[in-house]
């Protein structure tokens, strides 16, 4: 029987298999819930539960105080381990994409028969005390048959090694961690069988056999967890939030603390009790949690290569990709969108190269619109609407086409191989189609990742979602560009017709004057009748041309700090003097000194034009009000001011108020002298927009019109949108 000191020593060592049980159980559940329908997920879950049960049974066996309870847990351990060899072979076959043979089901059948004998003396006859190793099972006559089944473990390793040889160098790392941990698990697990078979010492030595298999099981769970997190080994689409990533960090903190305390327990066996061991571990975890919450920067930035190696930094770069996807609807032009997309692919996703190919809807040809590194557009000139790559996506309705030479399946249909031939020479691994109404109109080609990293299953999921959203946004922007182009052509036609009509009317008196002059009509008659009209029309033509040039120019305002109240007063006086014959009064209501960053010349021109329009719309003897008010503060960096020009004239009809800002549209049709050119309000709105303000008109026929201008007190920088980068 064991002594009290021996049991106390074993109790502390029991934390090793307990940690392994927790790690393997959580990992098995995590893999299963990601995709319960996948065969690999279900089989791996069963394997993880087998290993977790083995670990928990070992933990309970360490704590057993009587041979009777130890015998129960020894049989529980062997009952779980009976199913280990076929499950591990099954998982290896699924990972290696090899077909499941009938002999595997026969293997399962043999293990089920063995499992039926586990709780009989024929499989486990008894237990015995092995000192530091605790209680150990004593094998019955059937146990050597089960030991022979361990060849399945070695066959599983052989399957993975054979699969590894078929992969290119950069993809072999996906299996290295699993093969290493599986080899350790099999070797040390075989080591644990020796005492059950009656072998207490290692051959040719005096060293007693120690059950290292439980330690290997802990290591196996951690290595598989690493492979899932870093390499997406089991095709798990991991989307770690920051909270989940923090939980992973605390899991590693728990494991590291446990290992260090176990080392301290070995170095000072008389200084630790079970209570002090547990208390030390809890204090370590709580102090780490509290310190991270209260003092998140107390340790500085540090070197995070190990954390990035374990977590893959996915919870951060995936957030950046999702943020970009969510912000796509804010883009109004294709060029900035493609620029930010390129930054996302190269700086966030770390792609070595990419190419964006779009179809020109005018001539239905495909062209390279963006690439990294830059390449000549002629390299993809062979793409046509009936090219194999587009027919492949149209017929198969797939999300992407794999182009990497090492992953091409020689048994695939000829169309996919011709599709790859269309894109040969572009150094791409994946091809994603842009679709609109089930018709592709472009392609996104992605090259390999930087540093020989691999695209994970979650990368492909995010890229698929990104391309789907890009297809909608790019198609919308292309349609908007087409509509805008049509509107520009329509505007150009209206401008041409308006200018032709106006200039023809204005030039008619001038042409008549020169014609009559050439025919010998006396100068006295011409000077009395036609010369004033011709002179006035020439001045009008010059004003017309001046306004047309102003409207067409891309102006850069000269912003200076000035008093808006003085500019408004000057503009009102100027407009009233130019319309002195209208006999309309203009009242000014200002708030005193109002400092604004503005181009005073442009603002005065805009206000003079609007006040002059209000005077023209008013009856003789009426009054036009010009008001300046300061709005309630809504921004910390600047104030907003509002100008209102109010008249009581005939107003603007509803069908006209929606068109008053359209160039060359006017409601002044009372002759050449007072007729407008239809550019005044368009110019006014342009000036207000150049000052980052807003201009609105409210009017009711017969009740007057109110023009409202809102201007900021200062101009803010307007940087172009970019994707946040982490280098």
C-alpha positions in Angstrom: 0.0 0.0 0.0 1.2 3.6 -0.7 2.3 5.9 2.1 0.7 9.3 2.7 3.8 11.1 1.4 3.7 9.1 -1.8 0.0 9.8 -2.3 0.6 13.6 -1.7 3.4 13.5 -4.3 1.1 11.8 -6.8 -1.7 14.3 -6.2 0.4 17.2 -7.4 1.5 15.2 -10.5 -2.2 14.5 -11.3 -2.6 18.1 -12.6 -0.7 17.1 -15.8 -3.3 14.7 -17.1 -6.1 17.0 -15.8 -4.7 19.9 -17.9 -4.5 17.5 -20.9 -8.1 16.4 -20.3 -9.4 20.0 -20.4 -7.3 21.0 -23.4 -8.4 18.0 -25.5 -12.0 18.2 -24.5 -12.3 21.9 -25.4 -10.5 21.4 -28.6 -12.7 18.5 -29.6 -15.9 20.5 -28.9 -14.5 23.5 -30.7 -13.8 21.5 -33.9 -17.2 19.8 -33.8 -19.3 22.9 -33.4 -17.6 24.6 -36.4 -19.2 22.2 -38.8 -21.0 19.3 -37.2 -21.9 17.8 -40.7 -18.3 17.4 -41.8 -17.0 13.8 -41.5 -13.5 15.1 -40.4 -15.0 17.3 -37.7 -17.1 14.4 -36.3 -14.3 11.8 -36.4 -11.8 14.2 -34.9 -14.3 15.1 -32.1 -14.5 11.4 -31.2 -10.7 11.1 -31.2 -10.4 14.2 -29.0 -13.0 12.7 -26.5 -11.0 9.5 -26.4 -7.8 11.3 -25.5 -9.6 13.6 -23.0 -11.1 10.5 -21.4 -7.7 8.9 -21.2 -6.3 12.0 -19.5 -9.2 12.3 -17.1 -8.9 8.6 -16.2 -5.2 9.0 -15.6 -6.0 12.0 -13.3 -8.5 10.0 -11.4 -6.2 7.0 -11.2 -3.5 9.3 -9.7 -6.0 10.3 -7.0 -7.3 6.8 -6.3 -6.7 5.8 -2.7 -7.8 2.2 -2.9 -7.0 -0.6 -5.4 -10.8 -1.0 -6.0 -11.3 2.5 -7.2 -8.0 2.4 -9.1 -9.2 -0.7 -11.0 -12.4 1.1 -12.1 -10.4 4.0 -13.5 -7.8 1.8 -15.1 -10.6 0.0 -17.1 -12.1 3.4 -18.1 -8.8 4.4 -19.5 -8.4 1.3 -21.6 -12.1 1.5 -22.7 -11.3 4.9 -24.2 -8.0 3.8 -25.7 -9.5 0.8 -27.5 -11.0 3.2 -30.0 -7.9 5.3 -30.4 -6.1 3.4 -33.2 -9.1 3.2 -35.7 -10.1 6.8 -35.0 -6.6 8.1 -35.5 -6.3 6.1 -38.8 -9.7 7.5 -39.9 -8.7 11.1 -39.2 -5.4 10.7 -41.0 -7.2 9.3 -44.1 -9.6 12.3 -44.1 -6.8 14.8 -43.7 -4.8 13.1 -46.5 -7.9 13.1 -48.8 -7.6 9.3 -49.2 -10.7 7.0 -49.7 -12.0 5.2 -46.7 -11.5 1.4 -47.3 -13.6 -1.4 -46.1 -10.9 -2.7 -43.9 -11.2 0.4 -41.7 -14.8 -0.7 -40.7 -13.5 -4.2 -40.0 -10.8 -2.5 -37.8 -13.6 -0.7 -35.9 -15.5 -4.0 -35.5 -12.4 -5.7 -33.9 -12.0 -2.8 -31.5 -15.7 -2.9 -30.5 -15.3 -6.5 -29.6 -12.3 -5.7 -27.5 -14.1 -2.9 -25.8 -16.8 -5.4 -24.7 -14.2 -7.2 -22.7 -12.5 -4.2 -21.1 -14.5 -4.4 -17.8 -13.7 -8.1 -17.4 -10.6 -9.8 -15.9 -9.7 -11.0 -19.4 -8.7 -7.5 -20.5 -7.6 -5.8 -17.2 -7.1 -8.3 -14.4 -6.0 -6.0 -11.6 -3.9 -3.0 -10.6 -0.6 -2.6 -8.7 1.3 0.3 -7.1 4.4 1.5 -8.9 5.5 4.2 -6.6 5.9 7.6 -8.3 3.9 6.3 -11.2 0.9 5.6 -8.9 -1.4 2.7 -9.6 -1.1 0.8 -12.8 -3.2 -1.7 -14.6 -2.3 -5.4 -14.9 -3.2 -6.8 -18.3 -5.3 -9.9 -18.8 -5.0 -12.6 -21.5 -6.7 -10.4 -24.1 -4.6 -7.3 -23.6 -1.7 -8.4 -25.8 -4.3 -8.6 -28.7 -5.1 -4.9 -28.1 -1.4 -4.1 -27.9 -1.1 -5.5 -31.4 -3.7 -3.0 -32.6 -1.3 -0.2 -31.8 0.1 -0.8 -35.3 -2.8 1.4 -36.4 -1.1 4.4 -34.7 2.1 3.9 -36.8 0.0 3.4 -39.9 -1.7 6.8 -39.3 1.8 8.4 -39.1 2.7 6.7 -42.3 -0.4 8.1 -44.1 0.4 11.6 -43.0 4.1 11.3 -44.1 3.0 10.0 -47.5 0.7 13.0 -47.9 3.4 15.3 -46.8 5.7 14.1 -49.6 3.1 14.9 -52.2 2.8 18.6 -51.1 5.1 21.4 -52.2 7.6 22.7 -49.7 5.6 25.7 -48.5 2.5 23.5 -47.7 4.4 20.8 -45.8 4.4 22.9 -42.6 0.7 22.4 -42.3 1.4 18.7 -41.3 4.7 19.1 -39.5 3.2 20.0 -36.1 0.5 17.2 -36.3 3.1 14.5 -37.4 5.5 15.5 -34.6 2.8 15.5 -31.9 1.3 12.3 -33.2 4.7 10.6 -33.2 5.3 11.7 -29.6 1.9 10.5 -28.6 2.4 7.1 -30.2 5.9 6.5 -28.9 5.1 7.6 -25.3 1.7 5.9 -25.4 3.4 2.7 -26.3 5.8 3.4 -23.4 2.7 3.3 -21.1 1.8 -0.2 -22.2 5.0 -1.7 -21.0 4.0 -1.9 -17.3 0.7 -3.4 -18.2 2.5 -6.1 -20.0 4.6 -6.7 -17.0 7.7 -4.8 -18.1 8.6 -2.5 -15.2 12.1 -1.4 -16.3 13.3 -0.1 -19.6 15.2 -2.8 -21.5 18.9 -3.0 -20.6 18.6 -0.4 -17.9 17.6 -0.1 -14.2 15.3 2.8 -14.8 11.6 2.2 -13.9 9.0 2.8 -16.7 7.1 6.1 -16.1 3.8 6.9 -17.7 4.8 9.7 -20.0 1.8 9.2 -22.3 -0.4 11.6 -20.4 2.2 14.3 -20.9 2.3 13.5 -24.6 -1.5 13.8 -24.7 -1.3 17.3 -23.3 1.4 18.2 -25.9 -0.7 16.6 -28.7 -3.7 18.7 -27.8 -1.7 21.9 -27.8 0.0 21.1 -31.1 -3.3 20.3 -32.8 -4.7 23.5 -31.4 -1.8 25.4 -32.9 -2.3 23.7 -36.2 -6.0 24.6 -36.2 -5.3 28.2 -35.2 -2.2 28.8 -37.4 -2.7 26.5 -40.4 -6.4 25.9 -40.4 -5.4 22.2 -40.5 -8.9 20.7 -40.1 -10.5 23.3 -42.5 -11.9 25.2 -39.5 -13.0 28.7 -40.4 -11.7 30.5 -37.3 -13.0 34.0 -36.6 -11.4 34.9 -33.3 -12.8 38.0 -31.7 -10.7 40.0 -29.3 -12.4 38.3 -26.4 -11.8 34.9 -27.8 -8.1 35.8 -28.4 -7.9 37.0 -24.8 -9.2 33.6 -23.6 -6.5 31.9 -25.7 -3.9 34.0 -24.0 -5.2 33.1 -20.6 -5.2 29.4 -21.5 -1.6 29.6 -22.3 -1.0 31.6 -19.1 -2.7 28.8 -17.2 -0.6 26.1 -19.0 2.7 28.0 -18.5 2.0 28.6 -14.9 1.1 24.9 -14.3 4.3 23.7 -15.9 6.4 26.2 -13.9 4.7 25.2 -10.6 5.3 21.5 -11.5 9.0 22.2 -12.0 9.1 24.0 -8.7 7.3 21.0 -7.1 9.9 18.7 -8.4 12.8 20.9 -7.2 11.2 21.3 -3.7 9.0 18.3 -3.0 8.7 19.1 0.7 7.7 22.7 0.2 4.4 22.1 -1.6 1.0 20.8 -0.6 -2.0 20.3 -2.8 -3.5 23.5 -1.3 -0.4 25.6 -1.8 0.0 24.3 -5.4 -3.6 25.2 -6.3 -3.5 28.6 -4.5 -0.3 29.6 -6.3 -1.8 28.7 -9.7 -5.0 30.7 -9.0 -3.0 33.7 -7.7 -0.9 33.7 -10.9 -4.0 33.7 -13.2 -5.9 36.3 -11.2 -2.9 38.7 -11.0 -2.4 38.3 -14.8 -6.0 39.1 -15.4 -6.2 42.1 -13.1 -2.9 43.5 -14.4 -4.1 43.2 -18.0 -7.3 45.1 -17.2 -5.9 47.8 -15.0 -2.5 48.3 -16.6 -2.7 47.1 -20.2 0.5 48.8 -21.2 2.6 47.9 -18.1 4.7 45.4 -20.1 5.1 47.7 -23.1 4.6 46.4 -26.7 7.2 43.7 -26.3 8.1 41.1 -29.0 4.8 39.5 -30.1 6.3 37.0 -32.6 5.3 34.0 -30.5 1.7 35.2 -30.0 1.4 36.0 -33.7 2.8 32.6 -34.5 0.2 30.9 -32.3 -2.9 33.1 -33.0 -1.9 34.1 -36.5 -3.1 37.7 -35.7 -6.3 36.6 -37.5 -8.6 38.3 -35.1 -7.0 41.7 -36.1 -6.5 41.4 -39.8 -9.9 39.7 -40.3 -11.5 42.7 -38.5 -9.7 45.0 -41.0 -11.0 43.0 -44.0 -14.6 43.0 -42.6 -14.4 46.7 -41.9 -13.4 47.3 -45.5 -16.3 45.1 -46.7 -18.7 47.1 -44.5 -17.4 50.4 -45.9 -17.7 49.5 -49.6 -21.1 51.3 -50.0 -19.4 54.6 -49.1 -17.3 54.7 -52.3 -18.6 56.8 -55.1 -15.8 56.2 -57.7 -14.1 53.1 -58.9 -10.5 54.4 -58.8 -10.3 55.2 -55.0 -12.1 51.9 -54.4 -9.5 49.9 -56.4 -6.6 51.9 -54.7 -7.8 50.9 -51.3 -8.5 47.4 -52.4 -4.9 47.1 -53.5 -3.7 48.4 -50.1 -5.9 45.8 -48.4 -4.6 42.9 -50.5 -0.9 43.8 -50.2 -0.6 45.3 -46.7 -3.3 43.5 -44.8 -3.8 40.2 -46.5 0.0 40.2 -47.4 -0.5 39.1 -51.0 2.6 39.3 -53.1 0.7 40.2 -56.3 -2.8 40.8 -57.6 -4.5 41.7 -60.9 -8.0 43.3 -61.4 -9.5 42.7 -64.8 -12.8 44.4 -65.9 -14.9 44.4 -69.0 -15.4 47.6 -71.0 -19.1 47.7 -71.6 -18.7 49.9 -74.7 -16.6 47.4 -76.8 -17.1 44.3 -74.5 -13.4 43.8 -74.3 -11.4 43.0 -71.1 -8.6 45.1 -69.8 -6.2 45.1 -66.9 -7.3 48.1 -64.7 -5.1 47.5 -61.7 -2.1 45.3 -60.8 0.7 44.8 -58.3 3.5 44.8 -59.3 2.5 46.8 -62.4 2.4 44.9 -65.6 1.7 45.8 -69.3 -2.0 45.5 -70.1 -1.2 43.6 -73.3 -0.5 40.5 -71.3 -4.2 39.7 -70.9 -5.4 40.9 -74.3 -6.3 37.3 -75.2 -9.3 37.3 -72.9 -12.7 37.4 -74.6 -16.3 37.0 -73.6 -16.2 33.4 -74.7 -12.9 32.6 -73.0 -12.7 29.3 -71.1 -12.3 31.0 -67.8 -15.6 32.9 -68.1 -17.4 29.9 -69.4 -16.0 27.9 -66.5 -17.6 30.2 -63.9 -20.8 30.6 -65.9 -21.3 26.8 -66.1 -20.0 25.6 -62.7 -21.3 28.5 -60.5 -18.2 28.2 -58.3 -16.8 30.9 -56.0 -13.2 30.7 -57.2 -10.7 28.7 -59.4 -7.5 27.3 -57.9 -4.6 28.1 -60.2 -1.6 26.9 -58.2 0.3 24.2 -60.3 0.9 22.0 -57.2 -2.8 21.8 -56.5 -4.2 21.2 -59.9 -6.2 18.0 -60.2 -5.3 16.1 -63.4 -8.7 14.4 -63.3 -10.7 17.7 -63.5 -12.8 18.5 -66.5 -11.0 19.9 -69.6 -12.8 23.3 -69.3 -11.1 24.1 -66.0 -7.7 23.2 -67.4 -8.4 25.5 -70.4 -9.5 28.2 -68.0 -6.1 27.9 -66.2 -4.4 28.1 -69.6 -6.1 31.5 -70.2 -4.5 32.9 -67.1 -1.1 31.3 -67.5 1.8 33.6 -66.9 0.0 35.9 -64.4 1.7 34.2 -61.3 -1.7 33.8 -59.6 -2.9 31.1 -57.1 -6.6 32.0 -57.1 -9.1 33.5 -59.5 -12.3 35.1 -58.2 -15.0 36.2 -60.7 -17.0 39.4 -60.6 -20.6 38.6 -61.3 -23.7 40.7 -62.2 -27.0 38.8 -62.8 -25.1 35.5 -63.1 -22.8 36.9 -65.8 -19.1 37.5 -65.0 -17.8 41.0 -65.9 -14.3 40.8 -64.5 -11.7 38.8 -62.5 -9.6 39.3 -59.4 -6.4 37.3 -59.5 -4.4 36.7 -56.3 -0.8 35.7 -56.1 0.9 33.8 -53.2 1.2 35.3 -49.8 4.4 37.1 -48.6 6.9 35.0 -46.7 5.6 31.7 -48.1 2.5 31.9 -45.8 -0.6 30.0 -46.8 -4.1 31.1 -47.6 -6.3 29.5 -44.9 -9.9 28.4 -45.2 -11.0 31.5 -43.4 -9.0 33.6 -45.8 -10.9 32.1 -48.7 -14.3 32.7 -46.9 -13.4 36.3 -46.4 -12.2 36.8 -49.9 -15.3 35.2 -51.3 -17.5 37.6 -49.3 -15.3 40.5 -50.4 -15.5 39.6 -54.1 -19.3 39.2 -53.8 -19.7 42.7 -52.3 -17.2 44.2 -54.7 -19.2 42.7 -57.6 -22.3 44.7 -56.5 -20.4 47.9 -55.7 -18.3 47.9 -58.9 -21.3 47.2 -61.0 -23.3 50.0 -59.3 -20.4 52.4 -59.8 -20.0 51.4 -63.5 -23.8 51.9 -64.0 -23.6 55.3 -62.2 -20.7 56.3 -64.5 -22.7 55.4 -67.5 -25.7 57.4 -66.3 -23.4 60.3 -65.4 -21.8 60.1 -68.9 -25.3 60.2 -70.5 -26.2 63.1 -68.2 -23.0 64.9 -69.3 -23.9 64.4 -72.9 -27.4 65.6 -72.3 -26.0 68.6 -70.4 -23.6 69.3 -73.2 -26.4 69.2 -75.7 -28.5 71.6 -73.6 -25.6 73.9 -73.1 -24.9 73.9 -76.8 -28.5 74.6 -77.6 -28.8 77.3 -75.0 -25.6 79.0 -76.0 -26.5 78.8 -79.7 -30.0 80.3 -79.0 -28.7 83.0 -76.8 -25.7 84.0 -78.9 -27.8 83.9 -82.1 -30.3 86.3 -80.5 -27.6 88.6 -79.2 -25.6 88.6 -82.4 -28.6 89.3 -84.7 -28.6 93.1 -84.0 -24.8 93.2 -84.4 -25.0 91.4 -87.7 -27.8 93.6 -88.9 -25.8 96.7 -87.9 -22.8 95.6 -90.0 -24.9 94.5 -92.9 -26.8 97.8 -93.1 -23.6 99.7 -92.7 -22.0 97.8 -95.6 -25.1 98.6 -97.7 -24.6 102.4 -97.2 -27.3 103.2 -94.7 -26.5 106.6 -93.2 -24.6 106.4 -89.9 -27.1 108.8 -88.2 -29.9 106.2 -88.7 -27.7 103.3 -87.6 -26.3 105.1 -84.5 -29.8 106.1 -83.5 -31.5 102.7 -83.8 -29.1 99.8 -84.0 -25.7 100.9 -82.5 -27.0 101.1 -78.8 -28.6 97.7 -79.1 -25.5 96.2 -80.8 -23.2 97.7 -78.2 -25.3 96.4 -75.3 -25.5 92.9 -76.9 -21.7 92.8 -77.3 -21.3 93.6 -73.6 -23.9 91.0 -72.8 -22.0 88.4 -74.9 -18.8 89.2 -73.0 -20.6 88.7 -69.7 -22.1 85.5 -71.0 -18.6 84.2 -71.9 -17.2 85.3 -68.6 -19.8 83.3 -66.7 -19.5 80.3 -68.9 -15.7 80.2 -68.3 -16.2 80.6 -64.6 -18.6 77.7 -64.4 -16.2 75.4 -66.4 -13.1 76.2 -64.4 -11.9 74.0 -61.5 -11.3 76.9 -59.1 -9.0 76.9 -56.0 -10.4 79.4 -53.6 -8.0 81.7 -51.8 -9.1 81.2 -48.2 -8.4 84.1 -45.9 -9.9 85.0 -42.6 -12.4 87.8 -43.1 -15.6 89.3 -41.8 -18.7 87.7 -43.4 -21.0 90.4 -42.0 -19.1 93.1 -44.0 -19.0 91.0 -47.1 -22.8 90.4 -46.9 -23.4 94.2 -46.4 -21.2 95.0 -49.4 -22.9 92.4 -51.6 -26.3 93.8 -50.7 -25.3 97.4 -51.5 -23.8 96.2 -54.8 -26.9 94.3 -55.9 -29.2 97.1 -54.9 -27.2 99.7 -56.9 -27.2 97.4 -59.9 -31.0 97.2 -59.7 -31.6 100.8 -58.7 -34.4 101.1 -61.3 -36.4 98.3 -59.5 -36.9 100.5 -56.4 -36.6 97.5 -54.0 -35.2 98.1 -50.6 -32.7 95.7 -49.1 -32.5 95.4 -45.3 -29.5 93.8 -43.5 -29.6 92.0 -40.2 -26.2 90.9 -39.0 -24.8 89.6 -35.7 -21.8 91.9 -35.5 -18.3 90.6 -36.2 -18.4 87.2 -37.9 -15.0 85.8 -38.8 -14.9 83.2 -41.5 -12.2 81.5 -43.6 -13.3 82.3 -47.2 -12.5 83.7 -50.6 -14.2 87.1 -50.2 -14.3 87.8 -53.9 -16.2 84.5 -54.6 -18.5 84.9 -51.6 -19.4 88.5 -52.5 -20.1 87.4 -56.1 -22.4 84.6 -54.9 -24.3 86.8 -52.4 -24.7 89.7 -55.0 -26.1 87.2 -57.5 -28.7 85.8 -55.1 -29.7 89.2 -53.8 -30.0 90.5 -57.3 -32.3 87.6 -58.2 -34.4 88.4 -55.1 -34.7 92.0 -56.3 -35.7 90.9 -59.8 -38.4 88.7 -58.4 -39.9 91.4 -56.2 -42.4 94.1 -57.0 -41.6 97.7 -56.9 -41.6 99.1 -53.3 -41.0 95.6 -51.8 -38.3 94.8 -49.4 -35.7 92.0 -49.5 -34.2 90.8 -46.2 -30.6 89.6 -45.8 -30.0 87.9 -42.5 -26.8 86.5 -40.9 -27.2 84.2 -37.9 -24.8 81.9 -35.9 -26.0 78.3 -35.6 -25.9 76.3 -32.4 -22.5 74.7 -32.1 -22.4 71.1 -33.4 -18.6 70.7 -33.9 -15.8 71.3 -31.5 -13.4 72.5 -34.3 -15.5 75.2 -35.9 -18.8 77.2 -35.9 -21.5 77.4 -38.6 -23.2 80.5 -39.9 -26.4 80.8 -41.8 -27.3 83.5 -44.4 -30.9 83.9 -45.5 -32.0 86.0 -48.4 -35.8 86.4 -48.2 -38.1 88.1 -50.8 -41.8 88.4 -51.1 -42.0 88.1 -54.9 -43.9 85.8 -57.2 -42.0 82.7 -56.0 -40.9 79.7 -58.1 -43.2 77.0 -59.4 -42.7 73.5 -57.9 -41.7 72.0 -61.3 -39.1 74.8 -61.7 -37.5 74.7 -58.2 -36.0 71.3 -58.8 -34.2 72.6 -61.9 -33.0 76.0 -60.9 -29.5 74.8 -60.3 -29.3 73.1 -63.8 -26.9 75.1 -66.0 -28.6 77.0 -68.8 -32.0 76.7 -67.2 -33.7 80.0 -66.4 -37.1 81.5 -65.5 -36.2 85.0 -66.7 -37.8 85.1 -70.2 -38.7 88.7 -70.5 -36.3 89.7 -73.3 -32.7 90.0 -73.9 -32.0 92.8 -71.4 -33.4 91.0 -68.4 -33.2 87.4 -69.6 -30.9 85.3 -67.6 -28.3 82.8 -69.0 -29.2 80.0 -66.5 -25.7 80.0 -65.0 -26.2 82.2 -61.9 -27.5 79.8 -59.4 -25.3 77.0 -60.7 -22.3 79.2 -60.1 -23.6 80.2 -56.7 -23.9 76.5 -55.6 -20.4 75.8 -57.0 -19.0 78.6 -54.8 -20.8 77.4 -51.7 -19.5 73.8 -52.3 -16.0 75.1 -52.7 -16.4 76.5 -49.2 -17.7 73.2 -47.8 -21.1 74.7 -47.3 -24.7 74.0 -48.3 -27.2 76.0 -50.4 -31.0 75.4 -50.3 -34.0 77.1 -51.8 -37.6 77.1 -50.4 -40.3 78.8 -52.4 -44.1 79.0 -52.8 -45.7 80.6 -55.8 -47.1 83.9 -54.8 -45.5 83.9 -51.4 -41.8 84.6 -52.2 -38.6 82.7 -52.0 -36.0 82.0 -49.3 -32.4 81.2 -50.2 -30.4 79.7 -47.3 -26.6 79.4 -47.3 -24.8 77.6 -44.5 -21.0 78.2 -44.2 -18.4 76.9 -41.8 -16.2 79.3 -39.9 -13.0 77.5 -41.0 -12.0 74.9 -43.5 -11.0 71.4 -42.5 -8.5 69.2 -44.4 -10.3 66.7 -46.6 -8.0 63.6 -46.9 -8.9 60.9 -49.3 -10.2 57.6 -47.7 -7.5 55.0 -47.1 -7.4 51.5 -45.6 -5.8 51.3 -42.3 -2.5 49.4 -42.5 -0.4 47.5 -40.1 3.2 47.0 -41.2 
